Amino acid sequence: MKGCPLKCLWCHNPESISFKPEIDYHPEFCIGCGACVTACPTQSHRIEDGQKTFERETCQLVGLCLDRCWAEALELKGRKYDVAQVLEEVLEDQPFYQNTGGGVTLSGGEPLAQPDFSLNFLKAAKEKYLHTVVDTSGQVQWEVLKSALPYTDLFLVDLKCFTARRHKSLTGVDNELIKANLRHLLAQKAAVWIRIPLIAGCNDQPEEWQPAAEMIAGLNPDITVHLLPYHKFGEDKYSRLGKVYQLPGAQPPSSAHLDALRRIFQNKGLRVSVKGMEKSQA
């Protein structure tokens, strides 16, 4: 789902930050046919000296260029759906869910930033006996999270940093609301996985995570913490959306450093999983 209250510098889904539809332009697919130029009523597409340009500032998302782009160099990111339309698509895989124990995950962006849709969808999904997961930043009012509790089997809560100042410098907002919501969820024994993206030199300092481990273990030690080393999969999306990536050259922490961070949580009795390495350990 599109729209997020955070602006994480490393976001690997930049197409989900804005609530509005956007055009993803793949210049490597463009064949220079000029169909988009002819179709565009705002002249946002141009070909000059054999060079194709797309001026997003004048684009009004009329969409005619998308229909005429035979090479599929232009792709719309964001469409409006109602609950019934999304549920119909989800239910196409219901036999697979039944055979594997899977279900449906609301993700984004921040799905709970569209609370009415998310709550109505979760209710509809539970009426169909689907397992439901909400992948959330936690940057929403507690009443919204609370309303989703009866219809959510598992919350995936991202914890970017623990100190408010560092969190604001990396995401644009402090994390007081996020930590308060996490405390509420853990105190109510909600099923929660905590996910921590880790970027070398940004948020991988041990002093960031020692108090986090203490808080989590103190509230509910039966929690799995997932450490997610930084990856570069989303970097090339930025230029296609006309955006600038804010963390060029970012790297994941070293394996040794990840082990040290893992021990911080393990020493508090928490289960820890490190993506790309071995399975969860207690």
C-alpha positions as CSV (number, residue, x, y, z in Angstrom):
1,M,0.0,0.0,0.0
2,K,1.3,3.5,-0.9
3,G,2.0,6.2,1.6
4,C,4.4,6.3,4.6
5,P,4.9,8.8,7.4
6,L,8.6,7.9,7.5
7,K,11.3,9.0,5.0
8,C,14.0,6.4,5.7
9,L,17.2,7.3,3.9
10,W,17.7,3.7,2.8
11,C,14.1,2.9,1.9
12,H,14.1,0.0,-0.6
13,N,10.5,0.7,-1.7
14,P,10.6,4.4,-2.7
15,E,7.5,3.9,-4.8
16,S,5.6,3.3,-1.6
17,I,6.6,6.6,0.2
18,S,4.1,8.9,-1.6
19,F,0.4,8.3,-1.3
20,K,-0.1,9.4,-4.9
21,P,0.4,7.3,-8.1
22,E,3.8,7.8,-9.8
23,I,5.3,6.8,-13.1
24,D,8.3,4.5,-13.1
25,Y,10.4,5.1,-16.2
26,H,12.7,2.4,-17.5
27,P,14.9,4.2,-20.1
28,E,16.7,0.9,-20.9
29,F,13.3,-0.4,-22.4
30,C,12.6,2.8,-24.4
31,I,12.8,2.2,-28.2
32,G,12.4,5.8,-29.1
33,C,9.1,5.3,-31.0
34,G,7.6,8.6,-29.8
35,A,4.2,7.2,-29.0
36,C,4.3,8.7,-25.5
37,V,5.3,12.1,-27.0
38,T,2.3,12.1,-29.3
39,A,-0.1,10.9,-26.6
40,C,0.9,13.2,-23.7
41,P,-1.4,16.3,-23.5
42,T,1.0,18.1,-21.2
43,Q,4.1,17.5,-23.4
44,S,5.9,16.0,-20.4
45,H,7.5,13.5,-22.8
46,R,10.0,14.8,-25.4
47,I,12.6,13.5,-27.8
48,E,15.2,16.0,-28.7
49,D,18.4,15.1,-30.7
50,G,17.5,11.5,-30.3
51,Q,17.3,11.7,-26.5
52,K,14.1,10.8,-24.7
53,T,13.3,13.0,-21.6
54,F,10.4,12.8,-19.1
55,E,9.6,16.0,-17.2
56,R,7.7,14.9,-14.1
57,E,7.1,18.5,-12.9
58,T,4.5,19.0,-15.7
59,C,3.1,15.4,-15.7
60,Q,-0.6,15.3,-14.6
61,L,-0.8,11.5,-14.7
62,V,-3.4,11.5,-17.4
63,G,-2.1,8.0,-18.3
64,L,-2.3,8.1,-22.1
65,C,1.4,7.5,-22.4
66,L,1.1,4.3,-20.3
67,D,-1.4,3.0,-22.7
68,R,0.7,3.8,-25.8
69,C,4.1,2.6,-24.5
70,W,4.5,-0.6,-26.5
71,A,7.9,-1.3,-25.0
72,E,6.6,-1.0,-21.4
73,A,9.2,1.5,-20.5
74,L,6.5,3.4,-18.5
75,E,4.8,1.7,-15.5
76,L,2.2,3.2,-13.2
77,K,3.0,2.8,-9.5
78,G,-0.2,3.1,-7.6
79,R,-3.8,2.3,-8.4
80,K,-7.0,2.6,-6.5
81,Y,-8.8,-0.6,-5.4
82,D,-11.6,-1.3,-3.0
83,V,-11.6,-4.1,-0.4
84,A,-13.6,-6.5,-2.5
85,Q,-11.2,-6.2,-5.5
86,V,-8.1,-6.8,-3.4
87,L,-9.8,-9.7,-1.5
88,E,-10.8,-11.3,-4.8
89,E,-7.2,-11.4,-5.9
90,V,-5.9,-12.6,-2.6
91,L,-8.4,-15.5,-2.6
92,E,-7.1,-16.8,-5.9
93,D,-4.2,-18.3,-3.9
94,Q,-6.4,-19.6,-1.0
95,P,-5.6,-23.3,-1.8
96,F,-1.9,-22.4,-1.5
97,Y,-2.4,-20.8,1.9
98,Q,-4.3,-23.8,3.1
99,N,-1.5,-26.2,2.0
100,T,1.3,-24.1,3.4
101,G,-0.1,-22.3,6.4
102,G,0.4,-19.0,4.7
103,G,-1.9,-16.0,4.4
104,V,-2.0,-12.4,3.5
105,T,0.3,-9.5,4.6
106,L,-0.6,-5.9,4.5
107,S,2.6,-4.0,3.8
108,G,3.8,-0.7,2.2
109,G,4.6,2.1,2.9
110,E,2.6,2.1,6.0
111,P,-0.7,0.2,5.6
112,L,-2.2,1.6,8.8
113,A,-1.8,5.1,7.3
114,Q,-4.9,4.1,5.4
115,P,-6.7,2.8,8.5
116,D,-10.3,2.4,7.2
117,F,-9.2,0.3,4.2
118,S,-6.8,-1.8,6.2
119,L,-9.3,-2.5,9.0
120,N,-12.1,-3.4,6.6
121,F,-9.8,-5.6,4.6
122,L,-8.5,-7.4,7.7
123,K,-12.1,-8.0,8.8
124,A,-13.0,-9.4,5.4
125,A,-9.9,-11.6,5.3
126,K,-10.7,-13.1,8.7
127,E,-14.3,-13.8,7.5
128,K,-12.6,-16.0,4.9
129,Y,-10.4,-17.7,7.6
130,L,-7.2,-16.2,6.2
131,H,-4.1,-15.8,8.3
132,T,-3.4,-12.1,8.5
133,V,-0.1,-10.1,9.0
134,V,0.4,-6.4,9.3
135,D,3.8,-5.1,8.4
136,T,4.0,-1.7,10.2
137,S,6.5,1.0,11.1
138,G,4.5,1.6,14.2
139,Q,4.2,5.3,13.4
140,V,0.4,5.4,13.8
141,Q,-2.0,6.3,16.6
142,W,-2.4,3.5,19.1
143,E,-6.2,3.5,18.6
144,V,-5.5,2.4,15.0
145,L,-3.3,-0.4,16.0
146,K,-5.7,-1.4,18.8
147,S,-8.6,-1.6,16.3
148,A,-6.5,-4.0,14.1
149,L,-5.6,-6.3,17.0
150,P,-8.6,-8.6,16.9
151,Y,-8.2,-9.2,13.1
152,T,-4.4,-9.5,13.0
153,D,-2.6,-12.8,13.6
154,L,0.9,-11.4,13.5
155,F,2.5,-7.9,13.6
156,L,5.8,-7.3,11.9
157,V,7.1,-4.1,13.6
158,D,10.1,-2.3,12.2
159,L,12.5,-0.8,14.7
160,K,15.0,1.5,12.8
161,C,16.8,2.9,15.8
162,F,16.2,3.2,19.6
163,T,17.4,6.7,20.4
164,A,14.9,9.4,19.2
165,R,17.6,11.8,17.9
166,R,19.2,9.2,15.6
167,H,15.8,7.9,14.5
168,K,14.8,11.4,13.4
169,S,18.0,12.0,11.5
170,L,17.6,8.8,9.5
171,T,13.8,8.7,9.1
172,G,12.5,12.2,9.5
173,V,10.5,11.5,12.7
174,D,11.5,10.6,16.2
175,N,10.4,7.2,17.5
176,E,8.5,8.0,20.7
177,L,5.2,7.0,19.2
178,I,6.8,3.8,17.7
179,K,8.3,2.7,21.0
180,A,5.0,3.5,22.9
181,N,3.1,1.4,20.4
182,L,5.6,-1.5,20.6
183,R,5.3,-1.4,24.4
184,H,1.5,-1.6,24.1
185,L,1.6,-4.5,21.7
186,L,4.2,-6.5,23.8
187,A,2.3,-5.8,27.0
188,Q,-0.9,-7.2,25.5
189,K,1.0,-10.3,24.4
190,A,0.2,-9.7,20.7
191,A,2.1,-11.9,18.3
192,V,5.0,-9.7,17.2
193,W,8.2,-10.1,15.1
194,I,10.5,-7.2,15.5
195,R,12.6,-6.4,12.4
196,I,15.7,-4.2,12.6
197,P,17.3,-3.1,9.3
198,L,21.0,-2.5,9.9
199,I,23.2,-0.1,7.9
200,A,26.9,0.1,8.7
201,G,27.7,3.4,10.4
202,C,24.1,4.6,10.5
203,N,22.2,2.5,13.1
204,D,24.4,-0.5,14.0
205,Q,26.0,1.0,17.1
206,P,25.7,-1.5,20.1
207,E,24.6,1.3,22.4
208,E,21.5,1.7,20.1
209,W,20.4,-1.8,20.7
210,Q,21.3,-2.6,24.3
211,P,18.3,-0.7,25.8
212,A,16.1,-2.0,23.0
213,A,16.9,-5.6,24.0
214,E,16.3,-4.8,27.7
215,M,12.9,-3.2,26.9
216,I,11.7,-6.1,24.7
217,A,12.9,-8.8,27.1
218,G,11.3,-7.0,30.0
219,L,7.9,-6.8,28.3
220,N,7.7,-10.1,26.5
221,P,10.8,-12.4,26.3
222,D,8.9,-14.8,23.9
223,I,9.7,-12.6,20.9
224,T,11.8,-13.1,17.8
225,V,14.1,-10.3,16.7
226,H,15.0,-10.3,13.0
227,L,18.2,-8.5,12.1
228,L,18.1,-7.4,8.5
229,P,21.5,-6.4,7.0
230,Y,21.3,-3.6,4.4
231,H,20.9,-4.6,0.7
232,K,21.1,-2.6,-2.5
233,F,18.1,-4.0,-4.2
234,G,16.1,-0.8,-4.1
235,E,18.8,1.7,-5.1
236,D,18.1,1.7,-8.9
237,K,14.4,2.4,-8.3
238,Y,15.1,6.0,-7.3
239,S,16.3,7.3,-10.7
240,R,13.4,5.5,-12.4
241,L,11.0,7.6,-10.1
242,G,12.9,10.8,-10.6
243,K,14.3,10.7,-7.0
244,V,17.8,10.9,-5.5
245,Y,19.0,8.1,-3.3
246,Q,20.2,9.6,0.0
247,L,22.7,6.9,1.1
248,P,25.0,6.2,-1.9
249,G,27.7,3.7,-0.9
250,A,25.8,2.3,2.1
251,Q,26.9,-1.1,3.2
252,P,25.7,-3.8,5.6
253,P,27.5,-4.4,8.9
254,S,30.3,-7.0,8.7
255,S,29.5,-10.6,9.8
256,A,31.5,-10.1,13.0
257,H,29.6,-7.0,13.8
258,L,26.2,-8.7,13.1
259,D,27.3,-11.5,15.5
260,A,28.0,-8.9,18.2
261,L,24.6,-7.3,17.7
262,R,22.9,-10.7,17.8
263,R,24.5,-11.5,21.1
264,I,23.1,-8.3,22.6
265,F,19.6,-9.7,22.1
266,Q,20.5,-13.3,22.8
267,N,22.0,-12.4,26.1
268,K,18.5,-11.1,27.1
269,G,17.0,-14.5,26.3
270,L,15.4,-13.4,23.0
271,R,15.3,-15.5,19.8
272,V,17.3,-13.8,17.0
273,S,17.3,-14.4,13.3
274,V,19.9,-12.8,10.9
275,K,18.7,-12.7,7.3
276,G,21.1,-14.3,5.0
277,M,22.9,-16.2,7.8
278,E,21.9,-19.2,9.9
279,K,18.4,-19.8,11.2
280,S,16.9,-18.4,14.4
281,Q,18.9,-19.0,17.5
282,A,17.8,-18.7,21.2
